[in-house]
């Protein structure tokens, strides 16, 4: 089955700097790659997703890139703010009912 | 905005007791899931449910676990005889798109503590 690796496990950045989180996946059939943000004690919430027919997607300060050949995808957050501090999870699945498989998460701390 | 709702938010139980966690998915969604998250760890898939039957389950979802959709709205997870290692946050999730992956909407979670 699918295996998703995520790095780094923790990341500290100064407010205003960029943050990059990287994930690799194992199943070449995977074609859907969402990123979820989880604040302490809260539910995971989707912040951005990308499908395999797209190489990059951007939404304001957040962008995701996908390299299907190398089987990796990355989350980029620019101009980080303290409210970006949270745990971020990448995930992957293929078409149909296949459940999302999550990475282990990255705890991002944005220091004011 | 429609939400997935879960009850209880927190349950404390003794080892060996049965627990039922309840979820009300978003009303027009078709696919339902249970995930769990041990404190500080990743979100792990337990089971998916579609068209009134289990479509996939993980190794975690052994004979002690069962799911049910007893009516048109509720989706329940039962743990027959809880173990200490079942202590975790259990998230229900649902999605609506047929025939393809799409956004998974999570409930707020039910924190299970087994003593």
Interface residues (C-beta under 8 A of the other chain):
Chain A: X31 X32 X34 X36 X42 X43 X44 X45 X46 X49 X51 X89 X93 X94 X95 X96 X97 X98 X99 X100 X101 X102 X103 X104 X105
Chain B: X31 X33 X41 X42 X43 X44 X45 X48 X50 X55 X56 X91 X99 X100 X101 X102 X103 X104 X106 X107 X108 X109
